[in-house]
């Protein structure tokens, strides 16, 4: 099911994921479909060495 919003809780033993999420929030425009924001998402993922399974399908 697709939803316009998502809420989730992330637990991490280091500050790395907090930095990733703060960068993601500051970089990726809010309210845009993932297909339109894919370039910004890829930039954030690359800066933090994070991969997302299936993201290549929305390029």
Buried (B, 14 or more C-beta within 10 A) or exposed (E): EEEEEEEEEEEEEEEEBEEBBEBBEEEBEEEEEEEEBBEBBBBBBEEBEBEEEEBEEEE
